[in-house]
Amino acid sequence: MPRFVDLIPRKAFQFMRRTIKYLIPVAVAVAFALSACSSGNDHSGMPGMPGGQGASAPAAAPFNTADVQFAQMMIPHHAQAVQMAEFAATRAADPELKALAATIKSAQQPEIDIMLGWLNAWGQPTAQPGGHNMPGMGAMPGMMSEQDMNQLKAATGVDFDRHFARMMIAHHNGAIQMARDEAKNGSNADAKRLAATIEQAQTTEVAQLQKILDRL
């Protein structure tokens, strides 16, 4: 009995062999693609895809020149307030003033660290604490001169308390002005929130300092 292949013309048989030869890789590729789709399109383990460990970090929040200047100027401004508060720890006589100075230091040092982090993330230079001016920015409002700081450092007791209250009121008012400028001109949401916090906290502290000064 003749075999099935013997009943097929030779040329037709060769054509079928070639066709099958080329179809096998295509069939394998299709099967692989269908298998991948059946996994539910889960890209959670793929780098750069949402939900995966390799997901790319979100883009940095936008910022403008006002945001940069706010951070660059507020860093040394806060640093001077921290230094004044440190003087109060050993020189102040009034318990309320000494406690307020400690509050100022505990609030403003972390804010310095936050703003330094922003400038680093933004690729911008940082202002060095202790400076009174930044190139192109003019004087920072409320900053004490070196003579002012030396005078405060030399004072003790009630004399120190009076100097400290007067100087910190002026210093805080300068920071409030800078915070309001950021609220008006800045674009970075985090910087504007910090500016609002600074304005609120220091406005309250100015009122407290004025009450202390009035009774000294």
N, C-alpha and C positions, 0 to 999 in steps of 0.2 A: 504494500500500500504506500503510495507516495506521501512524503512529508508535506506539511502545509507550506513550508518555505519553498519547496520544489515547484509548487503551483503558481508562485509569484514570478513574474518576469524578472530577469536579472537586473535590469536598469531600475525598475520600480523598487526592488529590494534594496539596492544601493542607496536610492534616494531616501527611503524610510530610515536606514541606518544613520545617514548623515543628519536627518531631521531630529531623530531621537538624541543624537550626540549633542546637538546644540540646545535642545529643550531642557535637558537635565539640569544644567547650571541655572537656567531661568526659573525652573520649578523650585530649586533649593532656595534661591534668593527670595522668591515670593513667600515661601513657607516661613522663612526667617522674619520677614517683615510682618506677616500676620501674627507670628508669635509675640513680637515686640508690642504690637498694638493691643493684644489681648491682656497685657499687664495693667490696663486701665490708664495708660498715659501718665504714669506716676514718674515725675522727674525729680522727686525729692532727694535722690542720691546723686544727682548730676551736678557738677560744679557750675555755679552761675545761674542755677534754676531756682525758682521760689521753693522754699520749704526744705532745701537740701543743706547739708553741712557746709557745702562749698558755695552757698549763695553769696553773691557779691554784696558788700556793705552798701547801704543807701548813700546817695550823693550828699555831700556836705551842704548844710543849709546856706542859702545865699547871704552875703554880707556886703556892706559898702564901706566907703571911706569913713563915714561917720562912726560906724561900728568899730573900726580899727582904732580910730583916734580916741574913742571913748575908753576902750580897754587900755591903750597905751598911756593915756593921761591918768586914768583912775588908779592904775597900779601904783605909781609912786605917790599919788595922793593918799590912797589907803595906807601905804607903807609909812607915811609920815604920821598919820593918825595912830597907827599901831605903836610907833615909837613914843609918841606923846602919852599914850595909855600905859606903856611900860614905865615911864617916869612916875606916873601916879601911884604905881604899886608900892613904891618906897618913899615917895615924897609927899603924897596927899595926906591931909588930916581929916577931911570930912568923909565919913563912912559912905554916904550916898554917892558922893562924887567918885570915890575909889571903886565902888561897885559898878557905877556906870562906865568907868574907864575899862574895867575888865570885860563888860558886855561889848563895848566898842571893839576891843581887841579880838574877842572870840568870834565876832561877826565878820570883821573886815579881813582877817588873815585868810579864811577859807575863800572869800570872794577874790582875793588876789590870786590864789591858786587856780580858781576857775577861769579868770581872765587870761592868765598866762597860758592855760590850756587852749583857749580860743585862738590866741595869736599864733601858737605853735601849729594848730590845725589849719589855720588860714595861711601859713607860710609868711607871716609878717614879723618884723622885728619887735622886740619887747622893750619897753621903757625901763630904765634902771632906777630902782627905788632911790630916792634922795635927790633926784634932779628936779629943778623948778620949771624947766622949759623943755619942750620937744621941738626939734627943727621944723619950722613952718607952721607951728601951732600957737605960738605966743605963750604968755604966762598962763599957768593953770590957776583958776580962781580958788582963793582960799588957802593956797600954799603959804606956809610960814617961811620966813627968811632964815638963814643960818643964825643971824643975830637973835631972832625971836626964839629959836630952839635952844640956843645957849642960855638965854635969860630964863626960860622955863626950867631948864636942867639945873640951874643954880638956885632956884627957889625951893623953899620947903614950907610945910605947914599951911596955914591959911593964905599966906602970900602965894604959894604954889597953886592952891585951890582957885584963887581969883584969876591968876594968869591962865591956868588951864581952862577954866570955864569960858573966859573971853576968847581965847585962841581957838578952842574947839567949836564954839558957836560960829566964828568966822570960817573955820575950816569946813564945817558941815554945810554952811550956806553955799560955799563954793562947790561942794560935791552935789548938792541939790540942783544947782544951776547946770552942772555938767550932765546930770541925770535927765533933766528936762530937755536939754539939747539932744540927747540920744533918743528920747521918746519922740521928738519932733522929726529928727533927720535920719535916724538909723533904720535899717531894714531887717536885721537879724532878730528873730523872735526871742531867742535866749537872752541876747544883749538888752533888748527892750524890757524884758521881764525883770532882769537884774536891776536895770535903771529904775524901774518902778518901785522895786523893793528898797533900793537905796534911798530914794526920795521919801518914801513913807517912814522908814525907820529913822532917818536922820532928822526929819521934820519933828518927829516925836522927841528925839533926844535934844534938839535945840530948845524946845519948850522946857524940858526938864532941867537942862543946864542953866537956862535963864532964871528959873525958880531958885536953883541953888545959889546962883550969883546974887540974886536979890536979897537973900537972907544971910550971906556971909558978911 
